[in-house]
Amino acid sequence: MLPQIKGTHMINLLPSLLVIGLCIGILLIVRRGVIAQRREDLAIAAHRGNAADVVVAGKLMRVMRARHLLAIGVALLGAFGMFMLQGFFPKSFGIFLLGSPLVAATLAMGIYAFWKLPTNLKADARSADKRISAGLIPRSTGMFGPAWGILVPGLFAGSLLLGLLIAGFFSGPDERGLFRNLPLTSFSGATLDENMVVTEISATTGSTGPFPGWYYGVPIMGLLVIVGILTLWALHTNTRRPSLHSAGLQEFDTAARNHEGYVISTGVSMLLCFQSVLLLFMAAMSLYSGAVSAAYEIGMTVEPGIPVPSAVDTGLAALSATLGIIALLLIFTGVALLVKLFGWVGSTFGSLEQKSNESASA
């Protein structure tokens, strides 16, 4: 039997860490200024070149802005729809709520995968530059966007998949036969004599839940595969689309590809973080619930109506706290990525506004 400690002081551990972690995350975000990082690159590139190039860049920027807004809109709508479905199917045990981040990611990545940016945009033929440019450098899927654009989302997805497989392997059925519980054996049983005195402590078998077993894991793994395919396809189409023809638009074309790569990779990484957080907190709370048990001692008298002192299994409690801390770290990462995503999406608005102001001044 694992060593046990008395007390309930660990009940508030995860909420306390959550509050502290969020405060630290906000301070780090403000300190590093991630909102403003690299936002000026797209705006500067959009206003270089002749008047016709600026017109074409503005048209493409409007399409990029519309695509971002639609992706965000369908993601929010998808998450809201999952909340509604949970209300319609209350006996689904929270599966719709638990999978809402990946549903949002699926819808958003679907927009980026199938709505391709146009490449045949034209300006006034009288002012257009007749020179045509074509790049000869071979392109790869991860060529544009952040250097971690494929590695980090892949790491998040792989870790999530591995965690779901492990949780599913250790899970057990509940009273309905759904694998959403964690079977546990503890020494929390007792044999009493006629005077209600404990004469023997025995092992008992039970379960704790909800736990992210196969009932939750199988549909989430299915969504995870779909999100991975759509994300790779979105990055691939961003890389492989034909370049803008004008020689004066090549710098803007590269900046636009980098912009889209950052938005796609940052968005899917953020949603994978929040999906992992939900599963980790579910597992952590389930483990801690299973760690708390009755602390019988041989010779103690059990008084009717008086609760038996509780004990905490230090092994399960430590595992629960570890999962909670990992979830907090992912919250920091997810919040930072969310703010960074807002910065990148907002750069399309800033560039258009700047162009409009310059045109008015002229």
ABEGO torsion letter per residue (X at the ends): XBBBBBEAAAAAAAAAAAAAAAAAAAAAAAAAGAAABGAAAAAAAAABEBAAAAAAAAAAAAAAAAAAAAAAAAAAAAAAAAAAAAAABAAAGGAAAAAAAAAAAAAAAAAAAABBBBAABBBBAAABBABBBBBABBBBAAABEBAAAAAAAAAAAAAAAAAAAAAAAABBBBAAGBBABBBBBBBABBBBBAAGBBABBBBBBBBBOBBBBAAAAAAAAAAAAAAAAAAAAAAAAAAABBBBABAAAAAAAAAAAAAAAAAAAAAAAAAAAAAAAAAAAAAAAAAAAAABBBBBBBGBBBBBGBBBBBBBBAAAAAAAAAAAAAAAAAAAAAAAAAAAAAAAAAAAAAAAAAAAAAAAAX
